[in-house]
């Protein structure tokens, strides 16, 4: 009984780490998007601000909560980790809701910090074949970077590799690299530079799931052991 209770408490603590980490990640994404929108009318400069802030926060958060939960901060990463057998599916069932809730809370906090309504559904429609393909590419790349770095024995470099990849993918993908279902859902709650219209969310998440599957196959091929 005590062992079961300890396992449950440990799982809850790790899920809470995912909640906190994802909340800070989305607060950085949405908050820096709002700040960029206010600071400049140049879309390129705004995207640069958004990418820089997101990458910095992502590296810091991974370093902070990674020792507890692995700092997935992303349902796709959690599912792929379980598919490799390195994470229990029970943990996935705890992580994913925590990531989704954390992301939504992060978006709400960002809105409130800038004096906006707690929730304002985005009207920024994102779609089309190019953007949907970009989400597949962005997610495949993220999965390859995360698990490739770890499986090659350089796990300590993962926070910086992931942050660098996301910063680059903001610019080389036409979708600005959401690559994360929790972040995608959360960003529909802010009608700002970083937002996504609710009607665009399902297609983006679907492509991220596809990208996760392709990424899993790619990593298995590169690192079969």
FENMOBEL-V93356 format. One record per residue. N is the residue number from 1. RES is the residue in one small letter. PSI is psi in whole degrees, -180 to 180 (none if undefined). D_CENTER is the distance of its C-alpha to the mean C-alpha in Angstrom with 2 decimals. Layout:
[[N RES PSI D_CENTER] [N RES PSI D_CENTER]]
//
This chain:
[[1 x -45 35.49] [2 x -38 34.40] [3 x -42 32.27] [4 x -42 30.53] [5 x -41 29.98] [6 x -41 28.61] [7 x -41 26.12] [8 x -45 25.03] [9 x -39 24.73] [10 x -42 22.75] [11 x -41 20.28] [12 x -39 20.04] [13 x -42 19.57] [14 x -37 16.70] [15 x -37 15.07] [16 x -36 15.77] [17 x -38 14.09] [18 x -39 10.80] [19 x -50 11.68] [20 x -47 12.62] [21 x -44 9.79] [22 x -35 7.16] [23 x -46 10.10] [24 x -38 10.69] [25 x -49 7.40] [26 x -36 7.91] [27 x -38 11.56] [28 x -43 11.30] [29 x -53 9.77] [30 x -43 12.32] [31 x -44 15.00] [32 x -29 15.26] [33 x -42 15.39] [34 x -45 18.25] [35 x -43 19.90] [36 x -40 19.85] [37 x -35 21.37] [38 x -30 24.07] [39 x -28 24.81] [40 x 150 25.34] [41 x 4 26.33] [42 x 117 25.28] [43 x -36 22.17] [44 x -44 21.80] [45 x -40 22.05] [46 x -42 19.63] [47 x -37 16.96] [48 x -44 17.92] [49 x -46 17.60] [50 x -45 14.15] [51 x -43 13.02] [52 x -47 15.02] [53 x -41 13.82] [54 x -46 10.07] [55 x -43 11.04] [56 x -47 13.46] [57 x -39 11.51] [58 x -47 8.80] [59 x -44 11.94] [60 x -43 13.74] [61 x -40 11.45] [62 x -42 11.18] [63 x -36 14.92] [64 x -46 15.54] [65 x -6 14.11] [66 x -43 13.94] [67 x -21 17.65] [68 x -54 17.29] [69 x -8 14.52] [70 x -8 13.22] [71 x 55 10.07] [72 x -51 7.91] [73 x 22 5.46] [74 x 118 4.64] [75 x -35 8.01] [76 x -44 8.70] [77 x -40 8.80] [78 x -45 10.87] [79 x -42 13.10] [80 x -40 13.73] [81 x -41 14.61] [82 x -37 16.98] [83 x -30 18.38] [84 x -9 19.38] [85 x 11 21.07] [86 x -3 19.37] [87 x 135 17.90] [88 x 144 20.05] [89 x -27 19.29] [90 x -35 20.33] [91 x -38 17.49] [92 x -42 15.05] [93 x -25 16.96] [94 x -37 16.37] [95 x -47 12.74] [96 x -49 11.42] [97 x -37 13.44] [98 x -40 12.54] [99 x -43 8.77] [100 x -46 9.93] [101 x -43 12.64] [102 x -43 10.93] [103 x -45 8.64] [104 x -41 12.00] [105 x -37 13.92] [106 x -40 11.98] [107 x -42 12.74] [108 x -44 16.25] [109 x -41 16.81] [110 x -44 16.00] [111 x -47 18.41] [112 x -37 20.99] [113 x -28 20.90] [114 x 18 22.01] [115 x 22 24.61] [116 x 171 23.15] [117 x 147 23.29] [118 x -41 20.82] [119 x 127 19.68] [120 x 106 20.52] [121 x 132 19.29] [122 x 146 18.27] [123 x 11 20.90] [124 x 91 18.94] [125 x 133 19.43] [126 x 129 17.43] [127 x -166 18.85] [128 x 156 21.43] [129 x -40 21.67] [130 x -46 20.43] [131 x -38 17.09] [132 x -40 16.57] [133 x -39 17.59] [134 x -37 15.24] [135 x -35 12.21] [136 x -49 13.92] [137 x -47 14.59] [138 x -42 11.20] [139 x -39 9.77] [140 x -48 13.06] [141 x -42 12.91] [142 x -46 9.65] [143 x -43 11.27] [144 x -42 14.53] [145 x -49 13.55] [146 x -56 12.02] [147 x -26 14.95] [148 x -43 17.46] [149 x -44 17.40] [150 x -46 17.79] [151 x -17 20.43] [152 x 5 22.33] [153 x 19 22.92] [154 x 45 20.98] [155 x -32 18.36] [156 x -24 19.21] [157 x -6 17.93] [158 x -45 14.43] [159 x -39 12.89] [160 x -35 14.70] [161 x -44 14.26] [162 x -45 10.46] [163 x -42 10.75] [164 x -41 13.63] [165 x -46 12.21] [166 x -41 9.41] [167 x -43 12.35] [168 x -41 14.60] [169 x -23 12.61] [170 x -31 12.60] [171 x -33 16.31] [172 x -7 17.13] [173 x 143 15.37] [174 x -19 17.00] [175 x -4 13.96] [176 x 27 12.40] [177 x 74 9.52] [178 x -58 7.00] [179 x 27 6.36] [180 x 112 4.16] [181 x -39 7.02] [182 x -43 6.34] [183 x -38 5.18] [184 x -48 7.97] [185 x -43 10.32] [186 x -38 10.08] [187 x -12 10.81] [188 x -10 13.92] [189 x 3 15.38] [190 x 116 16.17] [191 x 70 18.79] [192 x -172 18.07] [193 x -38 17.15] [194 x 0 13.37] [195 x 167 14.15] [196 x 133 14.37] [197 x 142 17.42] [198 x -35 17.35] [199 x -15 19.41] [200 x -12 16.85] [201 x -47 14.01] [202 x -44 15.66] [203 x -41 16.26] [204 x -47 12.77] [205 x -40 11.47] [206 x -43 14.62] [207 x -32 14.08] [208 x -38 10.66] [209 x -44 12.70] [210 x -46 15.43] [211 x -37 13.46] [212 x -42 12.42] [213 x -45 16.16] [214 x -39 17.36] [215 x -41 15.23] [216 x -46 16.72] [217 x -39 20.14] [218 x -46 19.78] [219 x -40 19.00] [220 x -37 21.84] [221 x -41 24.10] [222 x -41 23.39] [223 x 78 23.47] [224 x -20 25.52] [225 x none 26.60]]
//
